[in-house]
Amino acid sequence: MVIPRFYVAQPLAVGACVTLPEAVANHAVRVLRLQAGDTLVLFNGEGGCYQGVMLAPAGGESGAIKNGRAGKQSRAAKQAEIQVRLSAFQPDDRASPLRISLWQGVSAAERMDYTWQKSVELGVHHCVPIETRRCVTRLDGPRAEKRHAHWTGLIVAAAEQCGLNRLPKLSPVRSLADALRESNAGIKVMLDPDADESYPAWLKRQPELTALTILIGPEGGFAPEEIEAAKAAGFLCFRLGPRVFRTETAGPVALAVTQAIAGDLK
């Protein structure tokens, strides 16, 4: 039986009685139909997780907790505070020992969502949305903030699903030029289907890696001057394989290859 997992952005400790945020409580009660006495897991993104038991709301276990019906009982359930008594701590954060930063060219909404979701499942440490010359989707001002909030929720949901207890970092959208200026020293690669060398073949020749940055282009790929700018900033250029991947596929495939050869899937 899979025990439901929820992210809560608050301090957690064995023996504590934690009040679930309204959105989490509604999901637990209305969607998953959890009841008082059911077991669940909470984590706050700082590593490890806590097993606990859902308590009945003040005044006893209402019918709304049992069945989530509409009407007065449903409104009462929404207003009731749902609490969890934490009983045990599990220290494993399940994060990959290989710290991978994925710089992903901004793509259309569903494509970008897919990339971030699968990247979390594959153990990415840092998600960096990048605007390039050929990006079809442009994000600035309120639209960028709204999309960042959406991606944050998606990353949390992916971590809840895959058992990850330490949330990947999500940077604000930035231009490729700004990102290259701010990039640190270290091993950095970019994927280009026209590159001469194979990324998996290169990766197999490397000694033990601890950190890696991977740069992926948007739907239209990189402009020639962007490839040259990335190379000047220290990025190595590779092709991922004999076929051209879609932008939403390239990142997760690169992460899977990296984890299989040099990370926690080998």
C-alpha positions as CSV (number, residue, x, y, z in Angstrom):
1,M,0.0,0.0,0.0
2,V,1.3,3.4,-1.0
3,I,1.3,5.9,2.0
4,P,0.2,9.4,0.8
5,R,3.0,12.0,1.0
6,F,2.6,15.7,1.4
7,Y,4.9,18.7,1.4
8,V,4.4,21.2,4.2
9,A,6.6,24.3,4.4
10,Q,7.0,24.4,8.2
11,P,9.2,22.9,10.9
12,L,8.6,19.2,11.6
13,A,9.6,17.0,14.6
14,V,8.7,13.6,16.1
15,G,5.9,14.0,18.6
16,A,4.7,17.3,17.1
17,C,1.1,17.9,16.1
18,V,1.1,19.6,12.8
19,T,-1.8,21.5,11.2
20,L,-2.0,20.9,7.5
21,P,-2.2,23.9,5.2
22,E,-5.7,24.4,3.8
23,A,-4.7,23.2,0.3
24,V,-3.0,20.1,1.6
25,A,-5.9,19.3,4.0
26,N,-8.4,19.7,1.2
27,H,-6.4,17.3,-1.1
28,A,-6.1,14.8,1.7
29,V,-9.7,14.8,2.6
30,R,-11.6,15.6,-0.6
31,V,-9.4,13.9,-3.2
32,L,-7.7,11.0,-1.3
33,R,-10.6,10.6,1.2
34,L,-8.3,10.2,4.1
35,Q,-9.9,9.8,7.5
36,A,-8.9,10.2,11.2
37,G,-6.5,7.3,12.0
38,D,-5.0,7.0,8.5
39,T,-1.3,7.1,8.1
40,L,0.5,9.7,5.9
41,V,4.0,11.1,5.4
42,L,5.0,14.8,5.7
43,F,8.2,16.4,4.5
44,N,9.4,20.0,4.4
45,G,12.1,19.8,1.7
46,E,15.0,19.9,4.1
47,G,15.8,16.2,4.0
48,G,14.1,13.2,5.5
49,C,10.4,12.7,6.1
50,Y,8.0,12.1,9.0
51,Q,5.4,9.4,9.3
52,G,2.2,10.4,11.2
53,V,-1.4,9.8,11.8
54,M,-4.3,12.0,10.9
55,L,-6.3,13.2,13.9
56,A,-10.0,14.0,14.0
57,P,-10.8,17.7,13.8
58,A,-11.9,19.5,16.9
59,G,-15.4,18.4,17.9
60,G,-14.9,14.8,16.7
61,E,-14.7,13.0,13.4
62,S,-17.2,14.7,11.2
63,G,-19.0,13.1,8.3
64,A,-17.2,15.5,6.0
65,I,-13.9,13.9,6.9
66,K,-15.4,10.5,6.1
67,N,-17.0,11.1,2.7
68,G,-16.3,14.7,1.6
69,R,-20.0,15.3,0.6
70,A,-21.1,18.7,-0.6
71,G,-23.3,20.9,1.5
72,K,-23.0,21.9,5.1
73,Q,-20.7,19.0,6.0
74,S,-18.4,19.8,3.1
75,R,-18.2,23.5,4.2
76,A,-17.5,22.3,7.8
77,A,-14.7,20.1,6.5
78,K,-13.1,23.0,4.6
79,Q,-13.2,25.1,7.8
80,A,-12.0,22.4,10.1
81,E,-8.3,22.2,10.9
82,I,-6.8,18.9,10.0
83,Q,-3.9,17.9,12.2
84,V,-1.3,15.1,12.0
85,R,0.6,13.6,14.9
86,L,4.1,12.8,13.8
87,S,5.5,9.6,15.2
88,A,8.7,8.6,13.3
89,F,11.5,10.2,11.3
90,Q,13.0,8.6,8.2
91,P,16.4,10.3,7.4
92,D,16.7,9.3,3.7
93,D,16.2,12.3,1.4
94,R,16.6,10.2,-1.8
95,A,18.5,13.0,-3.5
96,S,21.1,12.1,-6.1
97,P,24.7,12.5,-5.0
98,L,25.5,13.9,-8.4
99,R,24.3,17.6,-8.3
100,I,22.9,18.3,-11.7
101,S,21.7,21.7,-12.8
102,L,19.4,21.7,-15.8
103,W,19.3,24.9,-17.8
104,Q,16.2,24.5,-20.0
105,G,15.2,26.8,-22.8
106,V,11.7,28.0,-22.1
107,S,9.1,26.1,-24.2
108,A,5.3,26.0,-24.4
109,A,3.5,25.4,-21.1
110,E,2.8,21.6,-21.4
111,R,6.3,20.9,-22.7
112,M,8.0,22.8,-19.9
113,D,5.8,21.2,-17.3
114,Y,6.8,17.8,-18.6
115,T,10.5,18.6,-18.5
116,W,10.4,19.8,-14.9
117,Q,8.2,17.0,-13.7
118,K,10.4,14.2,-15.2
119,S,13.6,16.0,-14.2
120,V,12.5,15.9,-10.5
121,E,11.8,12.2,-10.8
122,L,15.3,11.8,-12.3
123,G,17.0,13.6,-9.4
124,V,17.8,17.1,-10.8
125,H,19.1,19.5,-8.1
126,H,18.6,22.9,-9.8
127,C,16.1,23.9,-12.4
128,V,17.0,27.0,-14.4
129,P,14.5,28.3,-17.1
130,I,16.4,30.1,-19.8
131,E,15.1,32.5,-22.5
132,T,17.0,32.2,-25.8
133,R,16.7,33.9,-29.2
134,R,14.4,31.2,-30.6
135,C,12.1,30.7,-27.7
136,V,8.5,30.6,-28.8
137,T,7.2,31.4,-25.4
138,R,8.2,34.7,-23.8
139,L,7.8,35.3,-20.1
140,D,8.3,38.6,-18.4
141,G,6.8,40.6,-15.4
142,P,3.6,39.1,-13.9
143,R,3.5,36.3,-16.5
144,A,6.9,35.1,-15.4
145,E,5.9,35.3,-11.7
146,K,2.8,33.3,-12.4
147,R,4.6,30.7,-14.4
148,H,7.3,30.4,-11.6
149,A,4.6,29.8,-9.0
150,H,3.0,27.1,-11.3
151,W,6.4,25.4,-11.8
152,T,7.0,25.5,-8.0
153,G,3.7,23.6,-7.4
154,L,4.6,21.1,-10.1
155,I,8.0,20.4,-8.6
156,V,6.4,19.9,-5.2
157,A,3.8,17.5,-6.6
158,A,6.5,15.6,-8.5
159,A,8.6,15.3,-5.3
160,E,5.5,14.1,-3.4
161,Q,4.9,11.4,-6.0
162,C,8.5,10.1,-6.5
163,G,9.5,10.0,-2.8
164,L,12.0,12.8,-3.0
165,N,12.4,14.6,0.4
166,R,14.6,17.5,-0.6
167,L,13.1,19.9,-3.1
168,P,15.2,21.0,-6.2
169,K,15.9,24.7,-6.4
170,L,14.0,26.6,-9.0
171,S,15.6,29.8,-10.4
172,P,13.6,32.7,-11.9
173,V,13.5,32.9,-15.7
174,R,16.7,34.5,-17.0
175,S,18.2,35.2,-20.4
176,L,20.9,33.0,-21.7
177,A,23.4,35.9,-21.8
178,D,22.8,36.7,-18.1
179,A,23.0,33.0,-17.2
180,L,26.3,32.6,-19.0
181,R,27.7,35.7,-17.3
182,E,26.7,34.3,-13.9
183,S,27.8,30.7,-14.5
184,N,30.4,29.2,-12.2
185,A,33.4,27.2,-12.9
186,G,32.9,23.4,-13.2
187,I,31.8,20.9,-15.8
188,K,29.2,22.4,-18.2
189,V,27.7,20.7,-21.3
190,M,25.3,21.8,-23.9
191,L,23.4,19.5,-26.3
192,D,23.4,20.2,-30.0
193,P,22.3,17.5,-32.5
194,D,24.9,18.8,-34.9
195,A,27.8,18.4,-32.5
196,D,30.6,16.0,-33.5
197,E,31.0,14.1,-30.2
198,S,28.5,11.8,-28.3
199,Y,27.5,12.9,-24.8
200,P,27.2,9.3,-23.5
201,A,30.6,8.3,-24.9
202,W,32.2,11.4,-23.4
203,L,30.5,10.8,-20.0
204,K,31.8,7.3,-19.8
205,R,35.4,8.6,-20.0
206,Q,35.0,11.0,-17.1
207,P,36.3,10.3,-13.6
208,E,33.8,10.5,-10.7
209,L,31.6,13.5,-11.2
210,T,30.1,15.5,-8.3
211,A,28.4,18.3,-10.2
212,L,27.3,19.0,-13.7
213,T,25.4,21.7,-15.6
214,I,23.4,20.7,-18.7
215,L,22.1,23.3,-21.2
216,I,19.1,22.4,-23.4
217,G,17.7,24.6,-26.2
218,P,14.0,25.5,-26.8
219,E,11.8,24.2,-29.7
220,G,13.9,26.0,-32.3
221,G,17.2,25.1,-30.9
222,F,20.1,27.5,-30.3
223,A,21.1,30.3,-32.6
224,P,24.7,29.9,-33.9
225,E,25.9,32.9,-31.9
226,E,24.4,31.4,-28.7
227,I,26.4,28.2,-29.3
228,E,29.6,30.2,-29.6
229,A,28.8,32.2,-26.5
230,A,28.2,29.1,-24.5
231,K,31.4,27.6,-25.7
232,A,33.2,30.8,-24.7
233,A,31.7,30.5,-21.2
234,G,33.2,27.0,-20.9
235,F,30.4,24.8,-22.1
236,L,31.3,21.6,-24.0
237,C,29.1,20.8,-26.9
238,F,27.7,17.2,-27.5
239,R,25.0,15.4,-29.4
240,L,22.8,13.2,-27.3
241,G,22.3,10.4,-29.8
242,P,21.6,9.6,-33.5
243,R,18.1,11.1,-33.4
244,V,16.9,14.6,-32.6
245,F,14.9,14.9,-29.4
246,R,12.1,17.3,-28.8
247,T,13.0,20.0,-26.3
248,E,10.7,18.5,-23.6
249,T,12.3,15.1,-24.1
250,A,16.0,16.1,-24.3
251,G,16.4,17.2,-20.7
252,P,14.9,14.1,-19.1
253,V,16.8,11.8,-21.5
254,A,20.1,13.7,-20.7
255,L,19.4,13.3,-17.0
256,A,18.6,9.6,-17.4
257,V,21.8,9.0,-19.3
258,T,23.8,11.0,-16.8
259,Q,22.3,9.2,-13.8
260,A,22.8,5.8,-15.4
261,I,26.4,6.4,-16.2
262,A,27.6,8.6,-13.4
263,G,24.8,9.1,-10.9
264,D,22.5,7.0,-8.7
265,L,21.0,4.8,-11.5
266,K,24.3,3.2,-12.5
